[in-house]
Amino acid sequence: MWENQVNKLSPDFHCVTYDMRGLGSSLVGDGQFTFEMFVDDLVGVIDELKINKPVLCGLSMGGYISLRAIERHEEKFKALILCDTKSESDNDETKLKRAAGIKQINTEGIQKYVSEFISNCFAEESIVKLGREYKSILENSMKFSPAGVKGCLLGMAARTDTTGYLSKIKIPVLLLCGEKDKITPPNVMKEMADKIPGYEFHIVPGAGHITPVENPEFVNEKLLAFLKKIF
């Protein structure tokens, strides 16, 4: 998901990406995930690689993890970049959607769930524009472990609300949101941004929920400009 950004930034910055617990090539374990475990994983990566005050960047679920990590360990980070995410915990309607997703995986399989979920993440024009790249993302996502995906859904449904900490954030924060994001629309992210002191907020033209893939040129431009301000 971050390949375009790593390719652009790595000549000047040390970039680290990792698969979240239960997703990609990471270990699944028993599939019983909490968000505290996801934050522990993040801190473990930072400590293992001996990274001093990195800029933390997260999208969607990665944003939930990032916000909780800042709430727990803000002193460990130099700045924060949030893409297509929100601080509120799941309301009842969203919890029921997570439960329905778990049921669908159990009854119809991971591929049907992933196919419907991934297509909803992208703007329709992005699916057409990306072509083979979108197909590759979809095919790779269908290989995820069912237990891992269900563990992430359970973790998201049970996560804490980090809204109360937004006004206390002291490090620089950049927020990016896809113009056509149906999951966390721009008005939702802007409402969150307004609670953060000295934030920077941009709407990513033509993009849905997966902004780094859908409009990498715009995202890269904003990331570079933000990083140049803080380094």
N, C-alpha and C positions, 0 to 999 in steps of 0.2 A: 504493500500500500504506500510506503514511503520511498520507493525506489527513485522516483523522479527528484525528490528533495535531497536524498543522499547523494545522488550523482551531481547535483548542482552545488551542494554545500561542501562536500568532502574535500575539495581542493583547499579550502580555507578553514574548515572546522572539523573536529573529530566527531563523527556521527555514529551513534549506536542505536540499533533497532533490535527488538526481540519479540518472539512469539509469546503472547499471554498464555498463562496456565490453561491447558485444555484445548487450545487452538493452535492451528498451524502444525509444526513438528514438535511442540512441547509435550511433556509428559502429562497424562490425564489423571493418573492416580485413581482415587475412588470417586471422583466427580462431585465431591462435596466441597464446594468452593464458597468462601466468604470474601467480601471486599478487603477485609483486613489481610487476608492471605495474598491478594493481588498486590497490595501496597508493600507487604513484606517481600514479595518477589522483586518488585521494582527496586527497593532499597538494597536487596541482596545483590542485584546486578551492579548497582552503583558502587557498593562496597567492594565487591569482588574485582571489579575493573579499576578500583581506586580512582574514580572520577571525582574531581573537586568542583563542587557547585555547578552542576550541569544546568543547561536550559531544558526544562521538561516540556515535552510536547505530546498531547493526547487528543484523539478524535473519538467522539461518541463514547463507548464504554471506556476507552483509554482516557477520555476526559474525566469520566467519573473517578477513575483510579487516580488521575493526576490531582484532582481537587481534594480528594481525601489524603493523598500524600502530602500536599501542601499544608493541609490542616494539621497533620501529625508532625511533619518535619520541614517546615518552611525554611529553616536555617540551612538545610542541605542544598538548596536550589538558588540559582542566580536569577532566573526569570521563568515565566510560564506562558505556554502557547496552547490555547484551547480551540479546537475545531469541532463545530457541529455537535455540541454537547450541552448539558445543563446541570445545574447544581441541585435541583430538587430530587428527592427520592421518588420512587414510583407511587402514583396514586392508585386507587382501587382498580380503575379501568385498565391501567397499564399492567398491574399485577395479574389481572385476569387474562390479558393478552399473553403474558409470559407463560402462564399456566396452560393456555391453549396451545402455545408453541411446543411445550414439553409433551403434551398429549399427542399433537400431530406427529412429532418425531417418533413417539412410541408406537403409534398406530399406522402411520403412512411412510415412515422412514425419513432419514436426514435429507435426502435429495429434494423431496418435494418442499420441505420447510425452507431449506436454503434457497431454492429457486425463487420462491415467492418473496422471501425476505430480501435477498440481494437485489432483485429487480426493483423493489420499492425504495432502495437506498439511492439509486441513480436517477437523475433526470432523464426523461425519455430521449432527449436529444443527445445525451451523453452515451447512451446505450448504442445508438446508431453511429455516433462519431468514433467511439472507441473500438467497435467491431470486434476483432480478434482478441484485443486486450480484455474487453469485458467478458468474452466467452472463456478466456483463460482464468480470470478471477472467479467466475462462476464454477468452472470445473474444479479448480483447486479448493474452493469452499465446500464443495460437495464431498470432498475427501476427509473433511473434519470428523473427528470422533463424535458420535452421537452423545456419549456420556460427557464429553468435554463441553459441547454446545449447551447441553441441558444444565451442566454445572454453572456455566456462565449466566444462563437465564435465571437460575435460582439465586445466584449471587447478586445480580442486578435488582431482582425483586426485593431482596432483603437489605440492600445497601442503606447507609445513613444519608440524611439530608445535610449538604454542606453549605447551604445558603447563608446560614448565620455567620460563617467565617469570611464571606466575601469581602465585607467592609474592613476586615482586619488584615487583609493581604498587603504586604509591604513591598514585595518584589514587582518589577514591571510585568504587565500581562498584555498579551496580544490575543485577540479573539477573531476568528474567521468563521463565516457561516455561508453555506451555499444559498444562492438566490432562490433556488427551487427546492430547498430541503423540506421534505414533507414530515420528517421525524422530529427535528428540532428547528422549526422555521426561524427566520431572521428576527421576528418580533420577540420570540422566546429568548433567544441569545442576547438581544439588545437589552431586554429587561434584566437579565443576569449581569450583563456588562455594567449597567448603570449603578450596580451596587459595589463595584470594584474601584478603588481609588486610582486615578490616573491611567485608566485603561486605554487601549487602542483597539478599535473595532472596524472590521471591513466585511462587506458582503461580496462573495465570490460570484462573479457573473456567470450565468448559465449552468451552474453546478447544483447538484442535489446534495445528498448527505456525505458523499465521499469526495470532498473537495480536492485533496492532494492528487487524486487520480483524474478527476473530471476537468479541472482547469489548473494543471501544474504550473503553467507560466505565471499566472496571477499569484498563486500561492507562493511560489518561489520568490517572486518580486517582493512580496510583503514580508516574508521570512527574512530575506537578506537585509532589507531596510531596517527591520526591527533589531536584528542581531548586530548590525553596525552601530546602532544607538547605544547598545549596552556593553560592547567590547571596545 
